[in-house]
Amino acid sequence: MTITEPTNSRGNILLVDDIPENLQLLSELLTQLGYNIRSVTNGRMAMKTLNVKRPDLILLDIKMPEMDGYQVCAAIKANESLRDIPVIFISALDDAFDKVKAFACGGVDYITKPFQIEEVVARLENQLTIQRQKFVLLQEVKKRQEAEEVLYQSRALLSSVLNTALDGIAALQTIRNLQTGEIEDFRCLVVNPVIAKVFEKSREELIGKRVFKKFIYRINPEFFDRIISVVETGEPVEADFYYPWGDSSWYHFVAVKLGDGFAITVRDITLRKKMELELQAANRELQLLAHMDGLTKIANRRCFDEFLAREWRRLCRSSQPISLLLLDVDYFKSYNDYFGHQRGDDCLIQIADILQKTVSRPVDIVARYGGEEFVIVLPETSQDGAVVIAQAIHNSIQTLEILHPASTVNHYVTVSIGISCVIPDHNLSLEFLIDQADKALYVAKQKGRNCYDITQF
């Protein structure tokens, strides 16, 4: 098995496609993201290129003249020095037969055109990570082969790996209810220093203890049920999560079944996540220039619709929650009648500005929904997180002290807020999320305004 040692770039990629426009588009996108790209337009050129310089991964089209993608992949897998290079097919063919054939001839993944660059990068990184792990594993095996075949030395080596790993590693065993057999918690069996540091305890204090459920509920209660599913079904699970600790805040975990329990690896992805969020923010800024409300200079209704639809599809895949806040300025018509439309516009501008300052995450969006209504979308945010934002908005608007003599609620301008939160899936629609927030807003108004309400369903 030959695996190339990782380089300083994100990876060396060979693109094979007979359409130059496809090659240019994908090459430019991946180059901007830090990959080293080589591209060829047919299978024979690909084989020649592979014999000159070995890539870390191949993105291969299927429909090509003379030598199609299946034949190229088969030739690569038949070559002992090349067979370990992962091949990802990227094709407009979407039939199950084509995908099965792609995997049968040695492909590791299949991307359907038209593609989303985020999806392409995610799939690339999955395979490149596997290759890097293989490289590390081979290095470790080589060390073991050089070591004496003695049990205590193997244990010492394992202990060394756990103690020096930059990732958090732990193994946990189930604690089941004696009557029902249901999983109630997990007991720590193995914990490396990285995990122990996060718990702010020594490894000795954690081994044998049931601390997992209490800790995971602080991050995301839904993760506990997903871990139980790993143990019960054997299907691994991985996800990103937000947990501010020290200089880090974003982590990625992978949990796999281990006996009647599971093993988990946690990696700090704060830098990568910041880059992703910054890229999302930059893209969103460009979109806002074309989708900006002329009065308040925040996102308009069209921008909101497109953003919500995109986030809904993304969160359907990751099973993460999304929250929506619908805001209405209390008795705004009376405010306009009392002060005039110019003062009314100034009021809306001030409220839009305070909303933008209160909702500060790059992944969130504040938009003008229509008239005196505003809407806030909070991806990957639970109901509790949405309530915190609603409370902050009320406090911030109160500090503005915009006089409203025509209001029967307060001497100053106030808002009513409706909150809804769901985990998107294919059985729900984003219209359901909006409808629930609208119902909650109606209830907030019925309760006397200047408050928020949460849809319960």
Number of C-alpha atoms within 10 A of each C-alpha: 11 13 18 15 11 15 9 7 10 17 20 20 22 24 25 27 26 20 13 12 10 13 18 13 10 17 20 12 13 18 14 9 12 13 17 17 17 17 21 18 17 23 26 14 12 21 16 10 16 17 11 8 10 17 22 25 20 25 24 28 28 23 16 18 11 9 13 18 25 24 14 23 27 16 16 22 19 12 10 10 15 19 17 18 25 24 27 25 24 23 21 14 16 12 9 9 9 15 18 12 12 22 17 13 18 20 24 15 18 23 21 15 12 9 13 10 12 10 11 19 13 11 17 23 14 12 19 21 13 13 21 16 12 17 18 15 12 15 12 14 12 11 12 14 10 9 12 11 10 8 9 10 13 14 11 11 16 11 12 12 14 19 16 12 12 14 20 22 24 21 21 25 21 19 16 13 11 8 6 7 9 12 16 13 18 24 19 22 17 18 23 22 20 21 20 19 13 11 15 11 12 14 19 11 12 20 17 15 13 18 15 16 16 12 13 13 12 9 14 14 13 13 17 19 11 16 22 20 15 19 22 13 10 15 13 17 16 17 14 17 17 14 13 12 9 7 7 13 16 19 20 17 18 15 23 19 23 15 12 12 24 23 22 21 16 20 16 17 17 17 13 12 16 14 12 14 15 14 13 14 16 13 11 18 15 11 14 17 12 12 20 20 19 9 13 19 16 23 27 23 18 16 23 22 13 12 17 22 14 11 18 23 14 14 17 16 11 15 16 21 20 24 25 26 30 28 24 23 21 25 18 22 16 15 21 17 12 14 13 12 13 9 14 18 16 13 22 20 16 14 24 21 15 16 24 17 13 17 19 11 13 15 17 17 23 24 27 26 21 12 12 19 18 25 25 25 23 24 22 20 19 18 19 11 13 22 19 10 18 25 13 15 22 18 13 16 19 15 11 15 12 15 14 21 15 19 17 12 16 14 13 18 24 26 26 27 33 27 29 28 28 20 19 22 17 9 5 12 12 16 11 12 22 21 14 23 26 21 18 24 27 18 20 21 20 10 13 12 23 19 18 24 23 21 18 9 7
